[in-house]
Amino acid sequence: MAAKRFQKAIKRGFDIIVSLVILVVFFPCWVLIALGIKLTSEGPVFFTQKRPGLKGKIFTIYKFRTMKLGSEKMIKGKEVMPDDNRITPIGRFLRRTKIDEIPQLLNVLKGEMSLVGPRPERISSLEDYDDETWKRLTVRPGMTGLAQVSGNIYLDLQERYKYDVYYVENFSLWLDIRIIIRTIGVIVLGEEKFVNMKIVDANGELLSKEESVPM
C-alpha cells in the first residue's frame, strides 16, 4: 500500500508539472486555435459539460469546441465518429490530433483529473454502472487512458469499461508511461491502428513493448 501511495504522489506531481509546461510553453498556439474556432463557426470557443469524477463527485470538464451548436445531445455509449457531419472543419483537425482535449489540463491542475485514467463519462451513464464498473470512479479520470489507446471509439462500451477497471486494479507508473507513449502513437497514426494492438491481452496480462507496437 505504501508503494502505491508513493507512486500516486509521484503521478500527481508529474501531472502538475507536465500540465503547466504544456499550457505555458504552447500558450500562443492555444490562442490561435481559439481564434480559429471563433472565426470559422458560430458559438463559444470552449465546450463545457458536467461529468462524474473521483468518487462520483461532479465537476465541469473543459474542451475546445469541435461541433456545431446544438450537437450536445448524444446517444449513451455511442461515440462521435470521425465522419460525423456535426463536427466543424477545424473541429475535425482538433479531434484527430486530440488538441481539443488540451483545456482539460486546467482540470488536471485543479485536481479534478489526471493525465492518465478512465475517461470521464456523462452523468447519465452512472445509471447503468454495476459494482465492477463503479471501480473506474475510485481514481481520478484521465485525459487519456488504457481504453483510449486500445481502440477507443472502435470498441463497444463494455470493452472500454473492462480496460478502465483493469487500469484501476493494476495501476503503476510503468503502465502510465506505456499509455502516454501509446497516446503519442494514437495521435500520429489514428485510433484505428491500435484496435488489435493491445497493451493488455485477453487474460489481463501486460504485453511486452514489442508485442504491442503496430506493424
N, C-alpha and C positions, 0 to 999 in steps of 0.2 A: 504493500500500500504506500509506503514511504517513497519507494522508487517511482510509482505512478504519480504521486503528488509533485515530486521533483520535476518529472517530465512535463507535467501540466503547467508548472510555474515557468519553465523554460519556454514552453509553447506560447504562453501569454506574453512573455517578454518579446519573443520573436514576432508575434502578431503586431505589437505596438510599434516596434522599430521598422518593420517592413512597410506597414501602412503609412507611417509618417514619411518615410523616404519616397514612396511612390507618389503620394499626394503632393509633396513639396517639390520634388525634382521635376515632375512632369506637369506641374500646375498650368503652364502655358498651353499644353495640349488639351487639358480638360476645358479650359476657357474656349479654345477654338471649336471643340466638339459641341459645347453648349451653344455657341453661336450658330453652328451648322444646323443643330436641331431646331432652333428658334426660327431660322431663316427659311427652312425648307418644309415646314409643316406647322399647322395651327396647334396651339396647346402649350403647356408648360415644358420646361427643359427636363424636369425630373418627374419620375413616376414614383409615387409612394403608396404603400399598402400595409395594412396591419397583418402581422404574421406571429405565430407562436414560437417562442424561443426556449431558452433553458428553463426546464421545469414547467413549461407551458405558459410562461409569462409573455404577455402580448407586447410587441414592440413595432415600431414603424420602420419598414425596410425602404432603402433608397436605391433608385436605379436611374440611369439616363433613359428618357422616354424613347421607345423604339416603335411604338404602334400609334395608329391614328386615334383621335379622340373617340370615345365610345366603344373601345375594344376591350375594356376591362373584364367583361363577363367571360368566364372560362368554364369549360366542362371539367368536372372533377376528375383528376388523373390524366387528363388529356393535355399533352404538351403542345406548344405553338411550334409547328414545323417550319423549316426554312422558306417554304414557298407560300406561306400564309399571306393572303392579299391585304391583310390589315397592317402589315409591317411597312413602315415608311422606307423610302430609298436609303437614307442614311442609317436607319434602324437596322436594315439588313446587314450592313457592314459592322455595326456595333455589336449585334448579336453574334455574328460569325466569329468575331475576334474576342468576344467576351468583354469588350470595353464598356458595354452597358452596365456591367456589374461594379465598375470602379467606385461609384459613390458609396457602395457598401463598406468601403474602408472606413467611413465615418462610423458605421455600426460597429466595426471591429474596435476602433479606438474607444468607443463608448462602453465596450464590454458586452454588447448585445450579440455579437457574432465573433467567429474566429476565421482565420484564412481557410482552415480545413475543418470540415464537419458535415453532418447531414444538411442538405439544403432546406431552408425554412419553407414550409408549405402554407397554403391558405388556411385560415381558421376553420372553414367548413370541413376540411379533411379530418379534423380531430374526431368527428362523429363516427368515423369508421375504424379508429385505432383500437386494436386489441392490446393485451398486456405486453406482448412481444414488440409491437410497433411503438408503443409508448417509450421504449428504451431509447429511441432516437432523440427524445427530449431531455435525456439525462446529461447531455453535453451541449455546449454552445453550437448553434447552427453555423454552417460554414459557407464561404463564398464558392468553394469547390469541395468535392467530396468523392468518396470511393465510387458511388453510383455514377457521378458525372464523368469519371474517366474510364468507365466500363461500358459505355454505350449511351447512357443518359436518355435522351428522348426516344431512342430506338429500343428501349427496354420497357416492359409494362410496369405498372405501379408496384406490384408485389415484388418484382425482381429488385427494383430500386430500394424498397424497404429492407429487403434481405441484406443488401450491401451496407445500408446505413446501420443496421443492427450489428453486423459483423464489425464495422468500424468501432462502434461503441464498446463492444466486448473485447476488442483486440487492439485498443489504442496503443500507439507507441510513436515516438518521434520519428523512427525509421519509416513507419507506414506513412506518416505525414509527408516526409521528404519524397517518398515514392509517388504520392498523389500529386504533390506540387510539380515534380518533374514531368509526370504524365500530363498534367494540365497544360503545360507548355506545348507538348506534342499535340494535344487536342486542339489548341488554338491554331497551330500551324497546319495540321493535316485534316482536321474536322473530326467530329464525334463518331461518324460512321466507320472510321478506320479502326476504332478500338472496340467495336461490338464483340468481336471474337478474340480479342487480345486482353485477357483479364489479368489483374494483379492478384486476384484470389481465384482459386479453382473451385469446381463444383463441390468439393469436400471441405471447403473453407480453409484450404492451405494457401499460404502466401507463396506465390510463384517467384522464381528467380528473375532477375532483371532481364536476362537473355530470353526467357520464355515468354515475357510479356511485351516484347518490342515488335511492332508491326513490320512486316516484310514488304 
